[in-house]
């Protein structure tokens, strides 16, 4: 897939070997902020689960803000600007129902994976 969803890698300092708290927290916060646009897309597309996705999105944003405050230099946390978010949102929109379902599945799968890896 070409969604460029946030992923936790060895270089992010979150894994046991080479753990770096500040670097890891920056990655987690940046990743959660990036996922906001994707979650907004799901909220608009997956109407039957709108409330659940809205709750998930709110919680993820709250967590991103909280973690950002824990970083030594909060301004180093990457928060996508409005133009980037709009461009991504436009790219995600599809008229094909099948593509829409697959996109939602991939976003939720990668969000779950991202969250699982940050717990370690």
FIVOMI-823771 format. One line per field, with one value per residue: residue number from 0; residue in three letters; x, y, z of N, C-alpha, C, O, CB in turn. Coordinates in steps of 0.001 Angstrom, whole numbers. Glycine has a CB too. Layout:
BEGIN
zaro NUM | ...
koldren ala | ...
n.east X | ...
n.north Y | ...
n.up Z | ...
ca.east X | ...
ca.north Y | ...
ca.up Z | ...
c.east X | ...
c.north Y | ...
c.up Z | ...
o.east X | ...
o.north Y | ...
o.up Z | ...
cb.east X | ...
cb.north Y | ...
cb.up Z | ...
***
This chain:
BEGIN
zaro 0 | 1 | 2 | 3 | 4 | 5 | 6 | 7 | 8 | 9 | 10 | 11 | 12 | 13 | 14 | 15 | 16 | 17 | 18 | 19 | 20 | 21 | 22 | 23 | 24 | 25 | 26 | 27 | 28 | 29 | 30 | 31 | 32 | 33 | 34 | 35 | 36 | 37 | 38 | 39 | 40 | 41 | 42 | 43 | 44 | 45 | 46 | 47 | 48 | 49 | 50 | 51 | 52 | 53 | 54 | 55 | 56 | 57 | 58 | 59 | 60 | 61 | 62 | 63 | 64 | 65 | 66 | 67 | 68 | 69 | 70 | 71 | 72 | 73 | 74 | 75 | 76 | 77 | 78 | 79 | 80 | 81 | 82 | 83 | 84 | 85 | 86 | 87 | 88 | 89 | 90 | 91 | 92 | 93 | 94 | 95 | 96 | 97 | 98 | 99 | 100 | 101 | 102 | 103 | 104 | 105 | 106 | 107 | 108 | 109 | 110 | 111 | 112 | 113 | 114 | 115 | 116 | 117 | 118 | 119
koldren unk | unk | unk | unk | unk | unk | unk | unk | unk | unk | unk | unk | unk | unk | unk | unk | unk | unk | unk | unk | unk | unk | unk | unk | unk | unk | unk | unk | unk | unk | unk | unk | unk | unk | unk | unk | unk | unk | unk | unk | unk | unk | unk | unk | unk | unk | unk | unk | unk | unk | unk | unk | unk | unk | unk | unk | unk | unk | unk | unk | unk | unk | unk | unk | unk | unk | unk | unk | unk | unk | unk | unk | unk | unk | unk | unk | unk | unk | unk | unk | unk | unk | unk | unk | unk | unk | unk | unk | unk | unk | unk | unk | unk | unk | unk | unk | unk | unk | unk | unk | unk | unk | unk | unk | unk | unk | unk | unk | unk | unk | unk | unk | unk | unk | unk | unk | unk | unk | unk | unk
n.east 841 | 338 | 71 | 1702 | 1702 | 2347 | 5013 | 6668 | 10054 | 13323 | 15166 | 13807 | 14153 | 12500 | 12458 | 13525 | 16329 | 18623 | 17011 | 15659 | 14357 | 13401 | 13593 | 11933 | 9448 | 9012 | 8651 | 6339 | 4405 | 4476 | 3677 | 1071 | -155 | 2 | -1630 | -4111 | -5322 | -5858 | -7626 | -9704 | -10578 | -11568 | -13634 | -15384 | -15996 | -16673 | -19433 | -21258 | -19785 | -19148 | -19244 | -17574 | -15138 | -14750 | -14379 | -12044 | -10292 | -10290 | -9178 | -6659 | -5575 | -5513 | -3693 | -1441 | -947 | -438 | 1852 | 3566 | 4068 | 5783 | 8170 | 11549 | 12143 | 9406 | 8720 | 9982 | 8397 | 6657 | 4001 | 1543 | 861 | -1991 | -2254 | -870 | -2427 | -4874 | -4166 | -3492 | -5950 | -7528 | -6225 | -6859 | -9604 | -11984 | -13905 | -14559 | -16020 | -14859 | -12093 | -12201 | -13001 | -10794 | -8783 | -9621 | -9372 | -6565 | -5569 | -6607 | -5436 | -2678 | -2630 | -3295 | -1075 | 968 | 280 | 536 | 3289 | 4321 | 3801 | 5594
n.north -1194 | 2344 | 4260 | 5469 | 5286 | 5994 | 4258 | 2325 | 2064 | 523 | 2621 | 4603 | 4500 | 3181 | 497 | -2291 | -2862 | -380 | 1630 | 4867 | 7248 | 10001 | 10350 | 8273 | 9032 | 11378 | 10269 | 8703 | 10671 | 12312 | 10394 | 9793 | 12276 | 12382 | 10229 | 11341 | 12595 | 10393 | 8989 | 10803 | 10637 | 7990 | 8318 | 9946 | 8263 | 5682 | 5465 | 4029 | 3451 | 5841 | 7205 | 5602 | 5821 | 8558 | 8841 | 7322 | 8844 | 11283 | 10412 | 9548 | 11954 | 13408 | 11841 | 12202 | 14947 | 14946 | 13309 | 14843 | 16973 | 15782 | 15528 | 16614 | 18816 | 20055 | 21300 | 19848 | 17747 | 16425 | 17868 | 17533 | 20111 | 22181 | 22220 | 19919 | 17986 | 18366 | 17744 | 15029 | 14045 | 14469 | 12751 | 10313 | 10038 | 8148 | 6941 | 4416 | 1777 | -623 | -45 | 1910 | 412 | -1313 | 572 | 1682 | -619 | -1074 | 1262 | 1052 | -1372 | -739 | 1348 | -15 | -1735 | 195 | 1292 | -998 | -1497 | 700 | 294 | -1442
n.up 0 | -472 | 1515 | 3389 | 6232 | 9704 | 11303 | 13807 | 14060 | 14377 | 14476 | 15785 | 18483 | 20262 | 20752 | 22778 | 22591 | 22322 | 23393 | 23635 | 25412 | 24985 | 22195 | 21358 | 22482 | 21019 | 18474 | 18891 | 19590 | 17263 | 15373 | 16263 | 15872 | 13093 | 12399 | 12896 | 10632 | 9044 | 10695 | 10776 | 8162 | 8183 | 9995 | 8543 | 6467 | 7340 | 8331 | 10006 | 12241 | 13330 | 15890 | 17520 | 16153 | 16314 | 19059 | 19361 | 17802 | 19224 | 21655 | 20779 | 19877 | 22259 | 23703 | 22061 | 22483 | 25258 | 25427 | 23869 | 25571 | 27310 | 26059 | 25646 | 23900 | 22809 | 20376 | 18460 | 17835 | 15174 | 13613 | 11318 | 8944 | 7976 | 5150 | 4357 | 5611 | 4269 | 1642 | 1919 | 2783 | 509 | -1239 | -75 | -424 | -2199 | -4928 | -5225 | -3604 | -2698 | -2597 | -662 | 1624 | 1901 | 2351 | 4810 | 6383 | 6220 | 7425 | 10057 | 10814 | 10724 | 12573 | 14903 | 15060 | 15352 | 17860 | 19469 | 19286 | 20569 | 23186 | 24261
ca.east 0 | 1110 | -540 | 2737 | 1244 | 3450 | 5443 | 7762 | 11195 | 14456 | 15809 | 12993 | 14567 | 11415 | 12629 | 14337 | 17731 | 18798 | 15894 | 15957 | 13034 | 12971 | 13429 | 10766 | 8254 | 8830 | 8107 | 4966 | 3559 | 4401 | 2876 | -333 | -653 | -145 | -2793 | -5349 | -5928 | -6368 | -8794 | -10774 | -11079 | -12384 | -14842 | -16277 | -16288 | -17238 | -20521 | -21887 | -18922 | -18724 | -18997 | -16394 | -13952 | -14595 | -13818 | -10663 | -9553 | -10143 | -8233 | -5329 | -5093 | -5216 | -2452 | -370 | -666 | 150 | 3217 | 4350 | 4477 | 6821 | 9385 | 12454 | 11855 | 8117 | 8628 | 10558 | 7330 | 6139 | 2540 | 1244 | 135 | -3316 | -2111 | -483 | -3610 | -5869 | -3634 | -3632 | -7387 | -7962 | -5645 | -7547 | -10985 | -12130 | -15295 | -14691 | -16350 | -13892 | -10858 | -12520 | -12975 | -9402 | -8053 | -10010 | -8759 | -5118 | -5331 | -6864 | -4426 | -1404 | -2801 | -3204 | 330 | 1711 | -12 | 1113 | 4745 | 4696 | 3562 | 6746
ca.north 0 | 3593 | 5206 | 6103 | 5356 | 5976 | 2964 | 2401 | 1285 | 443 | 3942 | 5516 | 4400 | 2654 | -929 | -2589 | -2626 | 1001 | 2464 | 6275 | 7736 | 11243 | 10080 | 7406 | 9838 | 12257 | 9441 | 8324 | 11856 | 12658 | 9364 | 9966 | 13468 | 12006 | 9346 | 12113 | 12788 | 9088 | 8676 | 11703 | 10021 | 6827 | 8848 | 10445 | 7201 | 4509 | 6149 | 3201 | 3438 | 7227 | 7566 | 4881 | 6400 | 9894 | 8622 | 6873 | 9995 | 12215 | 9812 | 9546 | 13332 | 13739 | 11134 | 12881 | 16198 | 14609 | 12817 | 15977 | 17764 | 15035 | 15581 | 17691 | 19946 | 19748 | 21814 | 18838 | 16806 | 16803 | 17942 | 17909 | 21377 | 22071 | 21907 | 18508 | 17210 | 18479 | 16990 | 13613 | 13762 | 14403 | 11526 | 9157 | 9927 | 7251 | 6710 | 2966 | 1260 | -1662 | 653 | 2570 | -609 | -1757 | 1695 | 1715 | -1793 | -855 | 2321 | 507 | -2399 | -84 | 2102 | -1031 | -2155 | 1330 | 1371 | -2180 | -1361 | 1776 | -171 | -2248
ca.up 0 | -563 | 2451 | 4221 | 7621 | 10671 | 11825 | 14767 | 13578 | 15302 | 14567 | 16598 | 19876 | 21098 | 21006 | 23953 | 22238 | 21867 | 23851 | 23871 | 25816 | 24350 | 20760 | 21240 | 22763 | 19854 | 17394 | 19241 | 19479 | 15835 | 14712 | 16643 | 15171 | 11685 | 12278 | 13021 | 9313 | 8620 | 11520 | 10329 | 6927 | 8566 | 10640 | 7488 | 5512 | 8014 | 9036 | 11047 | 13432 | 13504 | 17298 | 17997 | 15522 | 16894 | 20386 | 19139 | 17299 | 20340 | 22607 | 20157 | 19874 | 23653 | 24012 | 21317 | 23199 | 26556 | 25192 | 23362 | 26733 | 28025 | 25248 | 26064 | 23011 | 22175 | 18999 | 17558 | 17466 | 13860 | 13509 | 9929 | 8803 | 7346 | 3722 | 4282 | 5988 | 3190 | 504 | 2256 | 2830 | -890 | -1792 | 507 | -928 | -3339 | -5318 | -5267 | -2265 | -2341 | -2224 | 603 | 2685 | 2055 | 2953 | 6226 | 7012 | 6328 | 8419 | 11398 | 11086 | 11024 | 13820 | 15960 | 15120 | 15900 | 19288 | 20127 | 19349 | 21490 | 24558 | 24711
c.east 876 | 552 | 481 | 2288 | 2442 | 3738 | 6566 | 8869 | 12308 | 15101 | 15050 | 13321 | 13514 | 11595 | 13605 | 15825 | 17832 | 17667 | 16378 | 14615 | 12573 | 12693 | 12163 | 9474 | 7953 | 8170 | 6640 | 4023 | 3380 | 3509 | 1396 | -942 | -887 | -1379 | -4117 | -6070 | -6556 | -7630 | -9985 | -11412 | -11998 | -13708 | -15861 | -16773 | -17052 | -18358 | -21104 | -21074 | -18429 | -18379 | -17757 | -15117 | -13689 | -13945 | -12347 | -9787 | -9278 | -9093 | -6811 | -4740 | -4707 | -3888 | -1266 | 45 | 51 | 1603 | 4111 | 4865 | 5604 | 8174 | 10232 | 12213 | 10558 | 7993 | 9247 | 9542 | 6723 | 4612 | 2228 | 450 | -1158 | -3223 | -1759 | -1678 | -4645 | -5443 | -3808 | -5106 | -7945 | -7468 | -6393 | -8944 | -11022 | -13607 | -15594 | -14890 | -15343 | -12585 | -11031 | -12401 | -11549 | -8581 | -8352 | -9340 | -7259 | -4787 | -5506 | -5840 | -3103 | -1477 | -2657 | -1757 | 1195 | 1522 | 604 | 2619 | 5180 | 4527 | 4794 | 7721
c.north 1244 | 4679 | 5963 | 6321 | 5305 | 4558 | 3203 | 1491 | 1312 | 1812 | 4918 | 5455 | 3846 | 1181 | -1135 | -2335 | -1204 | 1931 | 3876 | 6967 | 8965 | 11042 | 9258 | 8204 | 10801 | 11493 | 9090 | 9520 | 12261 | 11677 | 9516 | 11198 | 13152 | 11139 | 10122 | 12284 | 11493 | 8718 | 9563 | 11137 | 8839 | 7299 | 9308 | 9328 | 6041 | 4997 | 5331 | 3165 | 4839 | 7571 | 6882 | 5488 | 7797 | 9798 | 8213 | 8048 | 11000 | 11696 | 9835 | 10955 | 13777 | 13095 | 11805 | 14165 | 15944 | 14176 | 13954 | 16832 | 17090 | 15088 | 16775 | 18953 | 19670 | 20225 | 20846 | 17765 | 17303 | 16727 | 18385 | 19215 | 21152 | 21668 | 20434 | 17621 | 17207 | 17673 | 15489 | 13210 | 13602 | 13111 | 10278 | 8944 | 9069 | 7076 | 5216 | 2417 | 217 | -1023 | 1335 | 1587 | -1088 | -670 | 1785 | 567 | -1569 | 201 | 1765 | -558 | -1745 | 762 | 1150 | -1461 | -1060 | 1398 | 193 | -2028 | -278 | 1366 | -870 | -1490
c.up 0 | 367 | 3305 | 5658 | 8567 | 11166 | 12828 | 14248 | 14623 | 15536 | 15472 | 18086 | 20812 | 21456 | 22158 | 23704 | 21690 | 22270 | 24164 | 24147 | 25048 | 22861 | 20514 | 21458 | 21612 | 18714 | 17664 | 19054 | 18015 | 15086 | 15008 | 15967 | 13691 | 11477 | 12342 | 11681 | 8817 | 9402 | 11139 | 9055 | 7257 | 9164 | 9594 | 6573 | 6128 | 8930 | 10195 | 12343 | 13786 | 14946 | 17852 | 17434 | 16071 | 18277 | 20291 | 18717 | 18418 | 21329 | 22063 | 20158 | 21288 | 24075 | 23321 | 22030 | 24517 | 26389 | 24702 | 24520 | 27513 | 27311 | 25683 | 25232 | 22245 | 20727 | 17983 | 17165 | 16157 | 13864 | 12080 | 9860 | 8014 | 5876 | 3519 | 4584 | 4865 | 1969 | 723 | 2229 | 1410 | -1530 | -1305 | -72 | -2185 | -3656 | -5326 | -3850 | -1792 | -1855 | -869 | 1774 | 2959 | 2746 | 4446 | 6974 | 7241 | 7384 | 9828 | 11776 | 11495 | 12296 | 15009 | 16152 | 15755 | 17411 | 20046 | 20295 | 20326 | 22943 | 25120 | 25560
o.east 2029 | 566 | 148 | 2472 | 3440 | 2824 | 7322 | 8654 | 12233 | 15528 | 15597 | 12822 | 13614 | 10942 | 14410 | 16495 | 17186 | 17387 | 17373 | 13841 | 11465 | 11681 | 11416 | 8518 | 6792 | 7249 | 5803 | 2969 | 2260 | 2686 | 561 | -2096 | -1869 | -2093 | -5143 | -7290 | -7645 | -8588 | -11133 | -12633 | -13077 | -14766 | -17061 | -17843 | -17964 | -18238 | -21411 | -21614 | -17412 | -17333 | -16974 | -14130 | -12536 | -13063 | -11509 | -8676 | -8163 | -8229 | -5866 | -3548 | -3691 | -3063 | -204 | 1235 | 1017 | 2480 | 5283 | 5977 | 6302 | 9200 | 9697 | 12090 | 10600 | 7254 | 9055 | 9799 | 6325 | 4021 | 2604 | -506 | -1386 | -4025 | -2286 | -1914 | -5222 | -6262 | -4223 | -5456 | -8742 | -8201 | -6536 | -9408 | -10215 | -14450 | -16751 | -14020 | -15007 | -12041 | -10122 | -11777 | -11152 | -7775 | -7438 | -8806 | -6746 | -3833 | -4657 | -5423 | -2485 | -487 | -1987 | -1272 | 2050 | 2492 | 1133 | 3167 | 6291 | 5056 | 5003 | 8725
o.north 1194 | 5864 | 6997 | 7397 | 4649 | 3771 | 4168 | 300 | 2033 | 2125 | 5945 | 6268 | 4015 | 681 | -257 | -1678 | -873 | 2909 | 4063 | 7234 | 8974 | 11510 | 9522 | 8058 | 11020 | 11993 | 9173 | 9392 | 12524 | 12078 | 9385 | 11173 | 13609 | 11299 | 9615 | 12133 | 11496 | 8196 | 9120 | 11159 | 8706 | 6744 | 9082 | 9437 | 5487 | 4945 | 5886 | 2883 | 4995 | 8166 | 7501 | 5651 | 8179 | 10590 | 8701 | 8219 | 11507 | 12447 | 10110 | 11133 | 14446 | 13735 | 11960 | 14448 | 16627 | 14627 | 14025 | 17356 | 17744 | 14735 | 17823 | 20044 | 19111 | 19635 | 21009 | 16965 | 18463 | 15670 | 19485 | 19411 | 20076 | 20863 | 19782 | 16626 | 16167 | 17001 | 14766 | 12151 | 12701 | 12456 | 9306 | 7811 | 9233 | 7065 | 4807 | 2579 | 176 | -1418 | 1335 | 1895 | -1248 | -965 | 1946 | 757 | -1842 | 45 | 1979 | -636 | -2142 | 877 | 1464 | -1541 | -1348 | 1545 | 370 | -2392 | -331 | 2025 | -880 | -2052
o.up 427 | 35 | 3885 | 6226 | 8270 | 11412 | 12710 | 14025 | 15617 | 16647 | 15875 | 18865 | 22027 | 22372 | 22469 | 24500 | 20696 | 21577 | 24865 | 23227 | 24512 | 22339 | 19572 | 20696 | 21266 | 18068 | 16766 | 18433 | 17576 | 14263 | 14114 | 15542 | 13107 | 10488 | 11889 | 11608 | 8244 | 8832 | 11179 | 8898 | 6679 | 8870 | 9749 | 5976 | 5515 | 10154 | 11250 | 13413 | 14462 | 15203 | 18573 | 18152 | 16273 | 18612 | 21050 | 19218 | 18543 | 21780 | 22802 | 20410 | 21479 | 24727 | 23924 | 22169 | 24857 | 27126 | 25075 | 24456 | 28289 | 27891 | 26046 | 25789 | 21149 | 19939 | 16778 | 16265 | 16048 | 14087 | 11675 | 10611 | 7461 | 5405 | 2618 | 3898 | 4548 | 1341 | -183 | 1708 | 1149 | -2271 | -2047 | -194 | -3101 | -2759 | -5423 | -2994 | -609 | -825 | -39 | 2790 | 4113 | 3629 | 5254 | 8067 | 8326 | 8146 | 10694 | 12931 | 12482 | 13018 | 15993 | 17281 | 16593 | 18155 | 21143 | 21336 | 20855 | 23838 | 26333 | 25997
cb.east -951 | 1115 | -1498 | 3142 | 258 | 3128 | 5909 | 7299 | 11707 | 15499 | 15941 | 11533 | 14976 | 10094 | 13125 | 14125 | 18255 | 18939 | 15220 | 16720 | 13040 | 14029 | 14670 | 10858 | 8436 | 10187 | 8943 | 4898 | 4159 | 5807 | 3340 | -462 | 346 | 1105 | -2759 | -5047 | -4882 | -5288 | -8457 | -10221 | -9897 | -11622 | -14482 | -15564 | -15015 | -16136 | -21621 | -22082 | -17724 | -19800 | -20206 | -16483 | -14118 | -15967 | -14623 | -10614 | -10327 | -11503 | -8643 | -5403 | -6165 | -6370 | -2552 | -824 | -1961 | -661 | 3213 | 3498 | 3285 | 6391 | 9040 | 13928 | 13039 | 7017 | 9321 | 11767 | 6227 | 6727 | 1913 | 463 | 1023 | -4066 | -1032 | 669 | -4232 | -6077 | -2146 | -3016 | -8142 | -7446 | -4160 | -7645 | -11579 | -11464 | -15585 | -13446 | -17754 | -13622 | -10465 | -13941 | -13865 | -8780 | -8422 | -11555 | -8982 | -4544 | -6294 | -8277 | -4218 | -979 | -4190 | -4086 | 855 | 1257 | -1526 | 800 | 5300 | 3869 | 2353 | 7470
cb.north 6 | 4105 | 4474 | 7429 | 4202 | 6888 | 2010 | 1987 | 1834 | -536 | 4543 | 5206 | 5724 | 2837 | -1656 | -4033 | -3688 | 1023 | 1842 | 6933 | 8051 | 12328 | 9335 | 6246 | 10624 | 12843 | 8152 | 7803 | 13021 | 12676 | 7988 | 10087 | 14649 | 11266 | 8289 | 13480 | 13292 | 8001 | 8850 | 13148 | 9551 | 5923 | 10020 | 11505 | 6695 | 3718 | 6486 | 1781 | 2510 | 8149 | 7203 | 3401 | 6451 | 10609 | 7551 | 5755 | 10669 | 12426 | 8371 | 8998 | 14271 | 13269 | 9654 | 13196 | 16964 | 13496 | 11657 | 16841 | 18001 | 13586 | 15674 | 17240 | 20195 | 20357 | 23181 | 18179 | 16687 | 15887 | 18942 | 16788 | 22445 | 23397 | 22803 | 18201 | 17772 | 19954 | 17326 | 13318 | 14893 | 15628 | 11428 | 9320 | 11327 | 5882 | 7324 | 2324 | 654 | -2597 | 1694 | 3171 | -1807 | -2111 | 3023 | 1631 | -3049 | -431 | 3520 | -85 | -3305 | 787 | 2823 | -2256 | -2497 | 2651 | 1413 | -3454 | -1057 | 3018 | -1122 | -2801
cb.up 1219 | -2014 | 3354 | 3619 | 7934 | 11860 | 10672 | 16222 | 12216 | 14767 | 13180 | 16401 | 20357 | 20394 | 19737 | 24378 | 21185 | 20385 | 25096 | 22634 | 27278 | 24542 | 20198 | 22250 | 24073 | 19389 | 17232 | 20706 | 20284 | 15206 | 15135 | 18170 | 15320 | 11194 | 13382 | 13616 | 8304 | 8806 | 13015 | 10076 | 6031 | 9581 | 11583 | 6658 | 4911 | 8826 | 8059 | 10532 | 13209 | 13017 | 18156 | 17620 | 13989 | 16991 | 21138 | 18066 | 16160 | 21055 | 22932 | 18712 | 19292 | 24584 | 23587 | 19871 | 23456 | 27248 | 24162 | 22398 | 27652 | 28197 | 23733 | 25936 | 22019 | 22978 | 18900 | 18216 | 18605 | 12752 | 14587 | 9231 | 8100 | 7467 | 3079 | 5258 | 7275 | 2797 | 280 | 3645 | 3584 | -1685 | -1414 | 2005 | -1223 | -3057 | -6705 | -5931 | -2262 | -3551 | -3306 | 552 | 2300 | 673 | 2254 | 6379 | 6139 | 4969 | 8190 | 11471 | 9842 | 9850 | 13854 | 15623 | 13703 | 15240 | 19517 | 19321 | 17972 | 21210 | 24603 | 23540
***
